[in-house]
């Protein structure tokens, strides 16, 4: 696993870290509870744990099937193409609802984390791309687990930052949430366009790497040492 692969994984994690639904879930818990930190950390912890667990299971499952390298290359190519197409055809603006009424128990925060992870993991193209990169590399289970933990720490980083800011300045932070959300709504189209461009770049890298390993479906003879 080279530096380019690590940089690609870091880029994909940054794309995942801009998950607006996850940030909104954190904000909802912050403004709807008098003592939200335990709820927020539970929500983030559940989401993080599910993602790490699913990632490790996918890598282990793919390896246990004993597929040859060509099969992994085709899977990686499919994920790369899917990322590329998503970046090209996904809508530039997405509707998101925000509701700050009510309170949430610890059990509710767990349920919210499970629901968010269940919804997001089925459409987590960046994460699937990172899993494809890790699976392709011949790494030990502890190294794979460490990489996936690092990836998901980056992915939940903004939510942890929100929780930290709230703990430092509770009153001012709560008062500024609505204004921040309004600004996000106004510039959502521009910011989402940037994220989709990152998806296109990541998709190009992942698919081109797979095509290189596949020798462009046998059309190009690539020396063994260059792969």
Buried (B, 14 or more C-beta within 10 A) or exposed (E): BEEEBBEBBBBBBBBBBBBBEBBBBBBBBBBBBEEBBEBBBBBBBBBBBBBBBBBBEBBEEBBEEEBEEEEBBBBBBBBBBBBBBBBEEBEEEEEEEEEBEEEBEEEBBBBBBBEBBEEBBEEBBBBBBBBBBBBBBEBEEEEBBEBBBBBBBBBBBBBBEBBEBBEEEEEEBBEEBEEEBEEBEEEBEEBBEEBBEBBBBBBBBBBBBBBBBBEEEEEEEEEEEEE
